[in-house]
Amino acid sequence: MKYNLISLMRAGAEALDQVADECGRAYALHEAANNMIMLLNGTESLDDFRSCYVAQNSQPMDLDARFPDNESLE
């Protein structure tokens, strides 16, 4: 199954905007979606993308533990 990553990012940004997030995360998420579009379309390189975004010490989330009912979606 493929997900529309851009739609997910846009929905997250709009949700942040609706709760009046004052940290600028809605803008940052929309900007990240724009940059992801350019990356996926090949108009921006991975190196360009990495010049804007870092993962720092972030680790992948255990999605099975976080969303145990996810198996019912498959």
C-alpha positions as CSV (number, residue, x, y, z in Angstrom):
1,M,0.0,0.0,0.0
2,K,1.3,3.5,-0.9
3,Y,0.4,6.5,1.1
4,N,0.2,10.1,-0.2
5,L,2.9,11.5,2.0
6,I,2.2,15.1,1.0
7,S,-1.5,14.8,1.9
8,L,-0.5,13.4,5.3
9,M,1.9,16.2,5.9
10,R,-0.6,18.8,4.7
11,A,-3.3,17.3,7.0
12,G,-0.9,17.5,10.0
13,A,0.0,21.1,9.2
14,E,-3.7,22.1,8.9
15,A,-4.4,20.3,12.2
16,L,-1.6,22.3,13.9
17,D,-3.0,25.5,12.4
18,Q,-6.5,24.7,13.7
19,V,-5.3,24.4,17.3
20,A,-3.5,27.7,17.0
21,D,0.0,26.2,17.3
22,E,2.3,29.2,18.0
23,C,5.6,27.4,17.3
24,G,5.5,27.8,13.6
25,R,5.2,24.0,13.1
26,A,2.2,24.4,10.6
27,Y,4.4,26.5,8.4
28,A,7.4,24.2,8.8
29,L,5.3,21.2,7.9
30,H,3.9,22.8,4.8
31,E,7.4,23.9,3.8
32,A,8.7,20.4,4.4
33,A,5.8,19.1,2.2
34,N,6.9,21.5,-0.6
35,N,10.5,20.3,-0.3
36,M,9.4,16.7,-0.2
37,I,7.5,17.2,-3.5
38,M,10.7,18.6,-5.1
39,L,12.7,15.7,-3.8
40,L,10.1,13.1,-5.0
41,N,9.9,14.9,-8.4
42,G,13.6,14.9,-8.8
43,T,13.8,18.8,-8.9
44,E,15.7,18.7,-5.6
45,S,18.5,16.3,-4.7
46,L,18.7,14.3,-1.5
47,D,21.8,16.5,-0.6
48,D,19.6,19.6,-1.0
49,F,16.9,18.1,1.2
50,R,19.5,17.1,3.8
51,S,20.7,20.7,3.9
52,C,17.3,21.7,5.4
53,Y,16.4,18.7,7.5
54,V,18.2,16.6,10.1
55,A,17.1,13.7,12.2
56,Q,19.6,14.4,15.0
57,N,19.1,11.7,17.6
58,S,15.7,10.6,16.4
59,Q,15.0,6.9,16.0
60,P,12.3,5.1,14.1
61,M,9.1,4.6,16.1
62,D,8.0,1.1,16.9
63,L,4.7,1.4,15.1
64,D,3.4,-2.0,16.2
65,A,3.7,-0.9,19.8
66,R,2.3,2.6,19.2
67,F,-0.6,1.4,17.1
68,P,-1.4,-2.2,18.2
69,D,-4.7,-2.2,16.3
70,N,-2.9,-1.4,13.0
71,E,-3.1,-5.1,12.0
72,S,-6.8,-4.7,11.4
73,L,-6.1,-2.1,8.7
74,E,-4.1,-4.6,6.6
